[in-house]
Amino acid sequence: MFSYRHGFHAGNHADVLKHICQMLIIDKLKRKDKGFTYIDTHSGAGMYDLASEQARKTNEFKQGITRLADYAGAEPTLLAYQELTASYIKHQQYPGSPEIARVLMREQDQLHLMEWNNQEVINLKRQIRGHNVAVHHRDGYEGLIAMTPPELKRGLVLTDPSYETPDDYQQVVDSISKAYKRWPTGIFAIWYPLLSKRDDEQSDGFERATSKHQKSQQMLDALSNVGFKNLLQVELAVQDPTTFAGMYGSGMAIINAPWQLDEQIRDCLAELSPLLAQNKRASYLVNWLVEEA
């Protein structure tokens, strides 16, 4: 959490999935005139330079946002994402979740952006501004609990930690569970990595899983047992997990998913998956882990 810099990964396939889900949920919230709250627990720098040394070191954006630059289909969600990002890509930039939220939100809505890394919060304060934007230099897990319930009772929490340490998986479950009890009407969207079994490691307690992939699954299992009204699982795998070492895809766990969000995401991923596929075994999943009665 202290050393992670998203600049190395900005615009990759995981960002594409995460930000498409974010945009869809914000669009749902905007269908009512009344304002809402957006909380980002791990904001990062807010915007990223794709010409920077960090971005060019990995070139991950070339397997992500770059593949959508010439999308000529008719899927409305992909078109909206393409339109939003086009002006940034033109200048070799990529908007992180705080910038996407800032662009999409209205005068009556409020943004709360949290970041713990000293340099990243400086970048965040410089790049994301507005009368309805508050930047907090604090731990996102602690901050989420402290800020809920917010003044505006409708809203979205986006949580996407680096998962650099095994503790992150347990902290996500603990903080989201506590925040949900304080704010049961909020929408909570949790990003998580899909890592291959070749990254095996031994650990204890919540870390008892034998691989990082199993840690993500263990986190989903724990979230499924909290007692949420509903819990939607969305995953996009761009590589073959049996042969690829590293992050072969990523997922979103969405609590209090709005009506028909699953259908919109499924339609979007049907076109997005082949665009981002790096292997013939690329796939996607949209599944209710907890379905509302």
C-alpha positions as CSV (number, residue, x, y, z in Angstrom):
1,M,0.0,0.0,0.0
2,F,2.9,2.4,0.7
3,S,5.1,1.6,-2.3
4,Y,2.6,0.7,-5.0
5,R,2.4,3.1,-8.0
6,H,-0.4,2.6,-10.5
7,G,1.5,4.5,-13.2
8,F,3.2,1.2,-14.2
9,H,-0.3,-0.4,-14.9
10,A,-2.5,2.5,-16.0
11,G,-4.8,1.7,-18.9
12,N,-4.2,-2.0,-18.7
13,H,-7.0,-4.7,-19.1
14,A,-7.8,-4.5,-15.4
15,D,-8.3,-0.7,-15.6
16,V,-10.6,-1.2,-18.6
17,L,-12.8,-3.6,-16.7
18,K,-12.8,-1.6,-13.5
19,H,-13.6,1.7,-15.2
20,I,-16.4,0.4,-17.4
21,C,-18.1,-1.0,-14.3
22,Q,-17.5,2.3,-12.5
23,M,-19.1,4.3,-15.4
24,L,-22.1,2.0,-15.6
25,I,-22.8,2.4,-11.9
26,I,-22.4,6.2,-12.0
27,D,-24.8,6.3,-14.9
28,K,-27.4,4.4,-12.9
29,L,-27.0,6.8,-10.0
30,K,-27.4,9.8,-12.3
31,R,-30.8,8.7,-13.5
32,K,-32.2,10.5,-10.4
33,D,-31.7,14.2,-10.0
34,K,-30.9,14.0,-6.3
35,G,-27.1,14.1,-5.6
36,F,-25.0,11.2,-4.6
37,T,-21.7,10.4,-2.9
38,Y,-18.7,8.9,-4.7
39,I,-15.9,7.5,-2.4
40,D,-12.6,6.2,-3.8
41,T,-10.6,4.4,-1.1
42,H,-7.4,3.9,-3.1
43,S,-7.3,6.8,-5.5
44,G,-3.8,6.8,-6.8
45,A,-2.6,9.9,-8.8
46,G,-6.0,10.4,-10.6
47,M,-4.4,10.7,-14.0
48,Y,-1.5,9.0,-15.7
49,D,1.1,9.9,-18.4
50,L,1.3,7.0,-20.8
51,A,4.6,8.5,-22.2
52,S,6.2,8.4,-18.7
53,E,9.1,6.1,-17.8
54,Q,6.7,4.1,-15.5
55,A,4.2,3.4,-18.2
56,R,6.7,2.7,-20.9
57,K,8.6,0.3,-18.6
58,T,5.7,-2.2,-18.7
59,N,3.6,-1.0,-21.7
60,E,0.6,-2.6,-20.2
61,F,-1.7,0.0,-21.7
62,K,-0.9,-1.4,-25.1
63,Q,-2.8,-4.6,-24.1
64,G,-5.6,-2.6,-22.6
65,I,-6.9,0.9,-23.6
66,T,-4.9,0.9,-26.9
67,R,-6.8,-2.1,-28.2
68,L,-10.1,-0.1,-27.9
69,A,-8.8,3.0,-29.7
70,D,-10.2,1.9,-33.0
71,Y,-13.4,0.2,-31.8
72,A,-16.0,0.5,-34.4
73,G,-18.8,-1.5,-33.0
74,A,-22.2,-0.4,-31.6
75,E,-22.1,-1.6,-28.0
76,P,-23.2,1.5,-26.1
77,T,-21.0,1.0,-23.0
78,L,-17.9,0.5,-25.0
79,L,-18.7,3.5,-27.1
80,A,-19.2,5.7,-24.0
81,Y,-15.9,4.5,-22.5
82,Q,-14.1,5.1,-25.8
83,E,-15.6,8.6,-26.1
84,L,-14.6,9.5,-22.5
85,T,-11.0,8.3,-22.8
86,A,-10.3,9.5,-26.4
87,S,-9.3,13.0,-25.5
88,Y,-6.9,11.8,-22.9
89,I,-5.4,9.1,-25.2
90,K,-4.8,11.9,-27.8
91,H,-2.5,13.5,-25.3
92,Q,-0.9,10.2,-24.2
93,Q,-2.8,10.3,-20.9
94,Y,-5.1,7.9,-19.2
95,P,-7.8,8.9,-16.6
96,G,-7.9,7.0,-13.4
97,S,-11.1,6.4,-11.5
98,P,-11.0,9.8,-9.6
99,E,-10.8,11.6,-12.9
100,I,-13.5,9.5,-14.5
101,A,-15.7,10.2,-11.5
102,R,-15.0,14.0,-11.7
103,V,-15.9,14.1,-15.4
104,L,-19.1,12.1,-15.0
105,M,-20.5,13.6,-11.8
106,R,-22.7,16.7,-11.5
107,E,-22.8,19.9,-9.4
108,Q,-25.0,18.2,-6.8
109,D,-22.8,15.2,-6.4
110,Q,-19.8,14.8,-4.0
111,L,-16.4,13.1,-4.5
112,H,-14.3,11.9,-1.6
113,L,-10.9,10.7,-2.8
114,M,-8.5,8.9,-0.4
115,E,-4.8,8.1,-0.9
116,W,-2.1,7.1,1.6
117,N,1.0,7.2,-0.6
118,N,2.7,10.6,0.0
119,Q,3.7,11.3,-3.6
120,E,0.5,10.0,-5.1
121,V,-1.7,12.2,-2.9
122,I,0.3,15.3,-4.0
123,N,-0.3,14.3,-7.6
124,L,-4.0,13.7,-6.8
125,K,-4.5,17.1,-5.2
126,R,-2.8,18.8,-8.2
127,Q,-4.7,16.9,-10.8
128,I,-8.3,16.4,-9.5
129,R,-10.0,19.6,-8.3
130,G,-13.4,21.0,-8.0
131,H,-15.8,22.6,-5.5
132,N,-17.4,19.2,-4.9
133,V,-14.1,17.3,-4.6
134,A,-12.4,16.4,-1.3
135,V,-9.0,14.8,-1.3
136,H,-8.0,12.9,2.0
137,H,-4.5,11.9,2.8
138,R,-5.4,8.8,4.9
139,D,-5.7,5.1,4.9
140,G,-8.6,4.1,2.7
141,Y,-9.9,1.3,4.9
142,E,-10.0,3.5,8.0
143,G,-11.3,6.4,6.0
144,L,-14.2,4.4,4.5
145,I,-15.5,3.5,7.9
146,A,-15.1,7.0,9.2
147,M,-16.9,8.6,6.2
148,T,-20.0,6.3,6.3
149,P,-22.8,7.0,6.2
150,P,-22.2,10.1,4.0
151,E,-24.4,13.2,4.0
152,L,-25.8,12.2,0.6
153,K,-27.3,8.8,1.2
154,R,-27.1,7.4,-2.3
155,G,-23.7,6.6,-3.7
156,L,-20.8,4.4,-4.8
157,V,-17.7,3.2,-3.0
158,L,-14.9,2.0,-5.3
159,T,-12.2,-0.1,-3.5
160,D,-9.2,-1.2,-5.5
161,P,-6.2,-1.8,-3.3
162,S,-2.9,-3.1,-4.7
163,Y,-3.1,-6.4,-2.8
164,E,0.6,-6.2,-2.3
165,T,0.3,-7.8,1.1
166,P,-2.0,-10.7,2.1
167,D,-3.6,-8.4,4.7
168,D,-5.3,-6.5,2.0
169,Y,-7.8,-9.3,1.3
170,Q,-8.9,-9.4,4.9
171,Q,-8.9,-5.6,5.2
172,V,-11.3,-5.4,2.3
173,V,-13.7,-7.8,3.9
174,D,-13.5,-6.1,7.3
175,S,-13.8,-2.5,6.1
176,I,-16.6,-3.2,3.5
177,S,-18.5,-5.2,6.1
178,K,-18.3,-2.4,8.7
179,A,-19.1,0.3,6.1
180,Y,-22.1,-1.7,4.8
181,K,-23.6,-1.9,8.3
182,R,-23.3,1.9,8.6
183,W,-24.5,2.5,5.0
184,P,-26.7,-0.5,3.8
185,T,-28.0,1.4,0.8
186,G,-24.6,2.3,-0.7
187,I,-23.2,0.5,-3.7
188,F,-19.8,-1.1,-3.1
189,A,-17.6,-2.1,-6.0
190,I,-14.4,-4.1,-5.2
191,W,-11.7,-4.7,-7.7
192,Y,-9.5,-7.9,-7.3
193,P,-6.8,-9.6,-9.3
194,L,-6.9,-13.0,-10.9
195,L,-3.4,-14.5,-10.4
196,S,-2.2,-17.8,-11.7
197,K,-1.5,-20.8,-9.6
198,R,2.1,-20.5,-10.6
199,D,2.4,-17.7,-7.9
200,D,2.0,-20.2,-5.1
201,E,3.0,-19.2,-1.6
202,Q,2.4,-20.5,2.0
203,S,0.6,-18.4,4.6
204,D,-1.5,-18.4,7.7
205,G,-5.1,-17.5,8.7
206,F,-6.8,-15.6,5.9
207,E,-3.5,-16.1,4.1
208,R,-3.8,-19.9,4.3
209,A,-4.6,-20.1,0.6
210,T,-1.8,-21.7,-1.4
211,S,-1.9,-19.2,-4.2
212,K,-2.8,-15.6,-4.7
213,H,-5.6,-16.7,-7.0
214,Q,-7.1,-18.6,-4.0
215,K,-6.8,-15.6,-1.9
216,S,-9.1,-13.7,-4.2
217,Q,-11.5,-16.6,-4.2
218,Q,-11.3,-16.8,-0.4
219,M,-12.1,-13.1,-0.2
220,L,-15.2,-13.7,-2.4
221,D,-16.3,-16.5,-0.2
222,A,-16.0,-14.4,2.9
223,L,-17.9,-11.5,1.2
224,S,-20.7,-14.0,0.2
225,N,-21.3,-14.8,3.8
226,V,-21.5,-11.3,5.2
227,G,-25.2,-10.9,4.6
228,F,-25.3,-8.5,1.7
229,K,-28.6,-8.0,-0.1
230,N,-26.9,-9.0,-3.3
231,L,-23.4,-9.6,-4.6
232,L,-22.5,-9.6,-8.3
233,Q,-19.3,-11.2,-9.5
234,V,-17.7,-9.9,-12.8
235,E,-14.5,-11.3,-14.2
236,L,-12.5,-10.9,-17.4
237,A,-9.6,-13.3,-18.1
238,V,-7.3,-12.2,-21.0
239,Q,-4.8,-15.1,-20.6
240,D,-4.7,-18.8,-20.0
241,P,-4.2,-19.2,-16.2
242,T,-2.7,-22.7,-16.6
243,T,0.2,-21.4,-18.7
244,F,0.5,-17.7,-17.9
245,A,2.5,-16.6,-14.9
246,G,1.1,-13.5,-13.2
247,M,-2.2,-11.6,-13.4
248,Y,-4.2,-13.3,-16.2
249,G,-7.3,-11.2,-15.5
250,S,-9.3,-9.4,-12.9
251,G,-12.7,-9.1,-11.3
252,M,-15.2,-6.8,-9.7
253,A,-17.4,-7.8,-6.7
254,I,-20.4,-5.4,-6.6
255,I,-22.6,-5.2,-3.6
256,N,-26.1,-3.7,-4.0
257,A,-25.7,-3.9,-7.8
258,P,-28.3,-1.7,-9.5
259,W,-31.1,-3.3,-11.5
260,Q,-30.1,-4.7,-14.9
261,L,-26.4,-3.9,-14.2
262,D,-25.6,-7.6,-14.8
263,E,-27.2,-7.6,-18.2
264,Q,-25.4,-4.4,-19.3
265,I,-22.0,-5.8,-18.2
266,R,-22.6,-9.1,-19.8
267,D,-23.5,-7.4,-23.2
268,C,-20.4,-5.3,-22.9
269,L,-18.0,-8.1,-22.0
270,A,-19.3,-10.2,-25.0
271,E,-17.6,-7.6,-27.2
272,L,-14.8,-6.5,-24.9
273,S,-13.4,-10.0,-24.3
274,P,-12.3,-10.8,-27.8
275,L,-10.8,-7.2,-28.1
276,L,-8.6,-7.7,-25.1
277,A,-7.9,-11.4,-25.4
278,Q,-4.2,-12.3,-25.4
279,N,-4.9,-16.0,-25.6
280,K,-7.6,-18.2,-27.2
281,R,-8.7,-19.3,-23.7
282,A,-9.7,-15.7,-22.8
283,S,-13.1,-15.6,-21.1
284,Y,-15.5,-13.6,-19.0
285,L,-17.9,-14.3,-16.2
286,V,-21.0,-12.5,-14.8
287,N,-22.5,-14.4,-11.9
288,W,-24.6,-13.7,-8.8
289,L,-22.8,-14.9,-5.7
290,V,-25.7,-13.6,-3.6
291,E,-29.0,-13.0,-5.4
292,E,-31.7,-10.8,-4.0
293,A,-34.8,-12.8,-3.0
